[in-house]
Amino acid sequence: MSEDKTPEAKGTGKDRPGRDKDKPASGKTGPGRPPAPKPGPANSAGRPAPEASRQARRGSGAAVAMAVLALIIAVATAVGGYFLWHETQGLLRAQSRSQSQQLQGLQSRVGSLGERLDGALNSQKQQLQDLGKRQDTLEQSVDQLRARLGRSSEGWALAEVQYVLRIANRSLQLQGDVPTTIAALRAADRRLQALGDPGLLPVRKALAKEVSELKAVPEPDLSGMAVKLNSLIQQVPKLRLASGQVLERKAPTPNGGQASQHATSWRELPGVIWRAVRQLVEIRHHNKPVGPMLPPREAYFLYQNLRLQLESARLAGLQRAPDAYRASLTTAQQWLGTYFDPSDAATQAMKDQLQQLAGMDVNPKLPDISASLRLLRQRIQALESQGAPASSEGGAGSGSATPEAPAQ
């Protein structure tokens, strides 16, 4: 077959140029003629037409496959993009919810921190106010300390005397201690004498007068009074009650008196009733008015009450309470005359001692000794109005009194 095709191929190759030269004239189309078809590659190669169509079909199928593949890729890309967008939106929504929750938590924390900060600020303000008050108090204390340190020896001496006089007044008013008060007034007078200030003479005169008045006050023997009352308290159990003041105990009947309390028959019933009535009523004859009878058990309480009255009188005397003191002694005297035997020597001796103690004035009237303290305060105020007090040796006062020192 190769040998047959070769001449034709060669022949066609030799004839083609001549044919081509002859075709220009015939190849021109006239009016109304269609153009002649150009020979295709298959014809030029000498291949048959079916084979060329098959190749054309193959090329078109590949193009269709490529188009389908591109369409599939486009659809897959679109579907993948949609799912990717959907997942992205879900992640964004989840992230948004998480961020909103975190934001709420942060807001709550910020709110709690704000409340704590407000509380801390209020606390700080209160502390600042307290510090301001303490600072004011400290400044006042410093001012007072400066004023005290600015005093001279005379100023300190006058302050000491003033303190002694205040103690003397309180001792006399609250405790009524006359000896201690006299000692304090004398000590103050000696201190004023050592200063040698003529301006203090009125104070010393008032002190001398007060000491004289205190010496004229009768000093009650409170310790002796307490000892006497304590001795009387110890003698109370030895006192004898008056006759007829205590009910006598009857001797019990045989068998406890139970034999006569029961009737064995109705004939013995009137006798049992009559004996019971006789035990309820007892008739006694006296030549004087009869007071209430005390059972033996209550007689013990009578002794104890008498002791308590004497003890109350002793305490009231030591406390310088004359009303309570006299009331307790009066009650004890009345009980002695009512419930105890007046012919008994112990009872009579106790009554005499109580009468003597009742006449004691446990709280005599005390004089007023505030005049000396009042005059001393006036002298101190006068010195302070002129400047810090300076001693006769030229002691330095406070800063405010320093410029006045040359003028004096």
C-alpha positions in Angstrom: 0.0 0.0 0.0 2.8 2.3 0.5 4.0 1.7 -3.0 0.6 2.5 -4.5 0.3 5.7 -2.6 3.7 7.0 -3.4 3.2 7.8 -7.1 -0.1 9.5 -6.4 1.5 11.5 -3.8 4.3 12.5 -6.0 2.0 13.0 -8.9 -0.2 15.3 -6.9 2.8 17.1 -5.8 4.0 17.8 -9.3 0.7 18.7 -10.7 -0.2 21.1 -7.8 1.8 24.0 -9.0 0.4 23.9 -12.5 -3.1 23.5 -11.2 -2.5 26.4 -9.0 -1.4 28.5 -11.9 -4.5 27.6 -13.9 -6.9 28.1 -10.9 -6.6 31.8 -10.5 -8.6 32.4 -13.6 -11.1 29.8 -12.9 -11.1 30.5 -9.2 -12.6 33.8 -9.6 -16.2 33.8 -8.8 -18.6 35.3 -10.9 -21.8 36.9 -10.0 -24.2 34.3 -8.6 -21.7 31.6 -8.0 -20.7 30.5 -4.5 -17.0 30.4 -3.7 -15.3 27.2 -4.2 -14.4 25.4 -1.0 -10.8 25.4 0.0 -9.2 22.1 0.3 -8.9 21.1 3.9 -5.9 19.7 5.6 -7.2 16.2 5.2 -7.5 16.5 1.5 -4.1 18.1 1.2 -2.6 15.3 3.2 -4.4 12.8 1.3 -6.4 11.6 4.3 -10.0 10.6 4.0 -12.8 12.9 5.3 -14.2 10.6 8.1 -11.0 10.6 9.9 -10.9 14.4 10.0 -14.5 14.4 11.4 -13.5 12.0 14.1 -10.7 14.3 15.1 -13.1 17.2 15.1 -15.5 15.3 17.3 -12.7 14.4 19.6 -11.7 18.1 20.0 -15.3 19.2 20.6 -15.7 16.4 23.3 -12.6 17.6 25.1 -13.9 21.1 25.0 -17.2 20.0 26.5 -15.4 18.0 29.2 -13.3 21.0 30.0 -16.4 23.2 30.2 -18.2 20.6 32.4 -15.1 20.3 34.6 -14.9 24.1 34.9 -18.6 24.2 35.7 -18.2 21.5 38.4 -15.2 23.4 39.8 -17.2 26.6 39.8 -20.2 24.9 41.5 -17.9 23.3 44.0 -16.2 26.6 44.7 -19.5 28.3 45.2 -20.8 25.5 47.5 -17.5 25.6 49.4 -17.6 29.3 49.6 -21.2 29.2 50.9 -20.3 26.7 53.6 -17.2 28.6 54.5 -19.3 31.8 54.7 -21.9 30.0 56.8 -19.2 28.6 59.2 -17.6 32.0 59.3 -20.9 33.7 60.3 -21.5 31.0 63.0 -18.0 31.6 64.4 -18.6 35.4 64.3 -21.9 35.0 66.1 -20.4 32.7 68.7 -17.5 35.1 69.1 -19.9 38.0 69.4 -21.9 36.2 72.1 -18.7 35.4 74.0 -17.6 38.9 73.7 -20.9 40.2 74.9 -20.8 37.9 77.9 -17.2 39.0 78.6 -18.4 42.6 78.2 -21.2 42.0 80.8 -18.7 40.4 83.1 -16.4 43.3 82.7 -19.2 45.7 83.3 -20.2 43.9 86.5 -16.6 43.9 87.6 -16.3 47.5 86.8 -19.5 48.2 88.8 -18.2 46.3 91.8 -14.9 48.0 91.5 -16.7 51.3 91.4 -18.6 50.5 94.5 -15.4 49.5 96.3 -13.7 52.6 95.1 -16.6 54.7 96.4 -16.4 52.9 99.7 -12.7 53.4 99.8 -13.1 57.1 99.0 -15.7 57.5 101.7 -13.4 55.7 104.2 -10.5 57.9 103.1 -12.7 61.0 103.6 -13.7 59.9 107.1 -10.1 59.2 108.0 -9.1 62.6 106.7 -11.8 64.2 108.8 -10.6 62.2 111.9 -7.1 63.2 111.1 -8.2 66.8 110.9 -9.9 66.6 114.3 -6.8 64.9 115.8 -4.6 67.5 114.3 -6.8 70.2 115.8 -6.6 68.5 119.2 -2.9 68.1 118.9 -2.5 71.7 118.0 -4.5 72.7 121.1 -2.3 70.4 123.2 0.8 71.9 121.7 -0.5 75.4 122.4 -1.2 74.4 126.0 2.2 72.8 126.4 3.8 75.9 125.0 1.9 78.1 127.4 3.0 75.9 130.3 6.6 75.7 129.2 6.6 79.4 128.8 5.9 79.9 132.5 8.6 81.0 134.9 9.4 79.4 138.2 6.8 81.7 139.8 4.2 80.5 137.3 4.9 76.9 138.1 4.8 77.6 141.8 1.4 79.3 141.5 0.0 76.4 139.5 1.2 74.0 142.1 -0.4 76.0 144.9 -3.6 76.1 142.9 -3.6 72.3 142.5 -3.0 71.9 146.3 -6.0 74.2 147.1 -8.3 72.3 144.7 -7.3 69.0 146.4 -8.0 70.5 149.8 -11.5 71.7 148.8 -12.4 68.3 147.3 -11.1 66.5 150.4 -13.2 68.7 152.7 -16.4 68.6 150.6 -16.4 64.9 149.7 -14.8 63.2 152.7 -15.0 65.9 155.4 -11.4 65.2 156.3 -10.5 68.2 158.4 -6.9 67.3 159.4 -5.9 66.6 155.9 -7.5 69.8 154.7 -5.6 71.8 157.3 -2.3 70.2 156.3 -2.9 71.1 152.6 -3.8 74.7 153.4 -0.6 75.1 155.5 1.5 73.6 152.7 0.0 76.1 150.3 0.7 79.0 152.6 4.4 78.0 153.0 4.8 77.8 149.2 3.3 81.3 148.8 5.6 82.6 151.5 8.6 81.3 149.7 7.6 83.2 146.6 7.7 86.5 148.4 5.2 88.2 146.1 3.3 91.1 147.8 0.4 90.5 145.4 -0.3 87.2 147.1 -0.9 88.6 150.6 -4.8 88.5 150.1 -4.5 84.8 149.4 -2.4 84.2 152.4 -4.9 86.1 154.6 -7.7 84.0 153.3 -5.7 80.8 154.0 -5.0 81.9 157.6 -8.7 82.5 158.2 -9.7 79.2 156.7 -7.2 77.3 158.9 -8.6 79.0 162.0 -12.2 78.1 161.1 -11.2 74.5 160.4 -9.5 74.2 163.8 -12.8 75.4 165.5 -14.8 72.5 163.9 -15.4 69.7 166.3 -13.9 66.5 164.9 -16.1 63.5 165.5 -14.5 60.4 166.8 -15.7 58.2 164.0 -13.2 55.4 164.7 -14.3 55.3 168.3 -18.0 55.3 167.3 -17.3 52.4 164.9 -15.6 50.4 167.6 -18.4 50.9 170.1 -21.1 49.9 167.7 -19.1 46.8 166.8 -18.9 45.8 170.4 -22.7 46.3 170.8 -23.3 44.1 167.8 -21.3 41.3 169.5 -23.4 41.6 172.7 -26.8 41.3 170.9 -27.0 37.5 171.3 -26.6 37.9 175.1 -29.7 40.0 175.4 -32.8 38.5 177.1 -36.2 38.9 175.6 -39.0 40.4 177.7 -41.4 38.0 179.3 -44.5 37.2 177.3 -42.9 38.2 174.0 -42.2 34.6 172.9 -44.8 31.8 172.8 -43.9 28.9 175.1 -43.6 25.5 173.5 -45.9 22.9 175.1 -44.6 19.5 176.0 -45.9 16.9 173.5 -48.6 14.5 174.8 -48.0 10.8 174.8 -48.3 9.3 171.4 -47.9 12.8 169.9 -51.5 13.7 171.2 -53.0 11.6 168.4 -55.0 9.4 170.8 -57.4 12.2 171.7 -57.8 13.4 168.1 -59.9 10.4 167.0 -63.3 9.3 168.2 -64.0 5.6 168.4 -67.7 6.2 168.6 -70.2 8.9 168.1 -70.5 9.4 171.9 -66.8 10.4 172.1 -67.1 12.9 169.2 -68.2 16.0 171.4 -65.2 15.5 173.7 -62.8 15.4 170.8 -64.3 18.6 169.3 -64.1 20.4 172.7 -60.4 19.4 173.1 -59.6 20.7 169.7 -61.3 24.0 170.4 -59.4 24.4 173.7 -56.0 23.9 171.8 -56.9 26.7 169.4 -57.7 29.3 172.1 -55.5 30.1 175.1 -56.4 32.7 177.8 -53.7 34.6 179.8 -54.1 37.3 182.3 -51.7 40.4 182.3 -51.6 43.6 184.2 -50.4 45.7 181.2 -51.3 46.0 177.5 -50.3 42.9 175.6 -48.2 43.2 172.4 -48.0 40.7 169.6 -46.5 37.4 170.6 -43.5 36.1 168.6 -43.1 32.5 167.8 -39.7 31.0 168.8 -38.6 30.8 165.2 -39.2 34.6 164.7 -37.2 35.5 167.8 -34.1 34.5 166.0 -34.9 37.0 163.2 -35.5 39.7 165.9 -31.9 39.3 167.1 -30.6 39.4 163.5 -32.6 42.6 162.7 -31.2 44.3 165.8 -27.7 43.5 164.6 -28.5 44.8 161.1 -29.7 48.1 162.6 -26.6 48.6 164.6 -24.5 47.7 161.5 -26.4 50.2 159.4 -25.7 52.9 162.1 -22.0 52.1 162.0 -21.8 52.4 158.2 -23.8 55.6 158.1 -21.6 57.1 160.8 -18.4 56.3 158.8 -20.0 57.8 155.7 -20.9 60.9 157.6 -24.7 60.5 156.9 -26.3 61.9 160.1 -29.9 61.2 159.1 -29.4 57.5 158.4 -27.1 57.2 161.5 -29.7 58.6 163.9 -32.6 56.7 162.3 -30.8 53.4 162.8 -29.9 54.1 166.4 -33.5 55.3 167.1 -34.9 52.0 165.7 -32.5 49.9 167.7 -33.5 51.8 170.9 -37.2 51.2 170.2 -36.7 47.5 169.7 -34.7 47.2 172.9 -37.5 48.9 174.8 -40.2 46.8 173.2 -38.9 43.2 172.8 -36.1 42.9 175.3 -36.2 42.7 179.1 -35.6 46.3 180.5 -34.5 44.9 183.9 -31.6 43.1 182.3 -28.3 44.8 182.9 -27.0 44.0 179.4 -30.1 45.6 177.9 -29.9 48.7 180.1 -26.2 49.1 179.3 -26.8 48.9 175.6 -29.6 51.5 175.7 -27.3 53.9 177.6 -24.5 53.5 175.0 -26.9 53.9 172.1 -28.2 57.1 173.7 -24.7 58.4 174.0 -23.8 57.5 170.4 -27.0 59.2 169.2 -25.8 62.5 170.6 -22.6 62.4 168.5 -22.6 64.7 165.4 -21.0 62.6 162.8 -21.1 65.4 160.2 -20.5 68.8 161.8 -21.0 71.9 159.7 -17.8 72.7 157.7 -16.7 76.2 156.7 -16.2 77.3 153.2 -12.6 77.4 152.2 -13.0 78.4 148.5 -12.1 82.0 149.1 -8.3 81.4 149.0 -8.6 79.4 145.7 -10.8 82.1 144.1 -8.3 84.8 145.0 -5.4 82.8 143.7 -7.1 82.3 140.4 -7.8 86.0 140.1 -4.1 86.7 140.8 -3.0 84.1 138.1 -5.4 85.6 135.6 -4.1 89.1 136.3 -0.5 88.0 135.7 -1.5 86.2 132.5 -3.3 89.3 131.2 0.0 91.3 131.7 2.0 88.5 130.0 3.7 85.4 131.1 4.6 85.6 134.8 8.3 86.4 135.3 10.1 85.7 138.5 11.9 88.4 140.6 15.2 87.1 139.3 14.2 87.9 135.7 13.1 84.5 134.5 12.1 84.4 130.9 8.5 83.9 130.0 6.8 82.9 126.8 7.5 84.5 123.4 4.7 87.0 123.8 6.1 88.3 127.1 9.7 88.7 126.0 9.3 92.2 124.5 7.8 93.4 127.8 10.7 92.3 129.9 12.8 95.5 129.3 9.9 97.7 130.1 9.4 96.1 133.5 
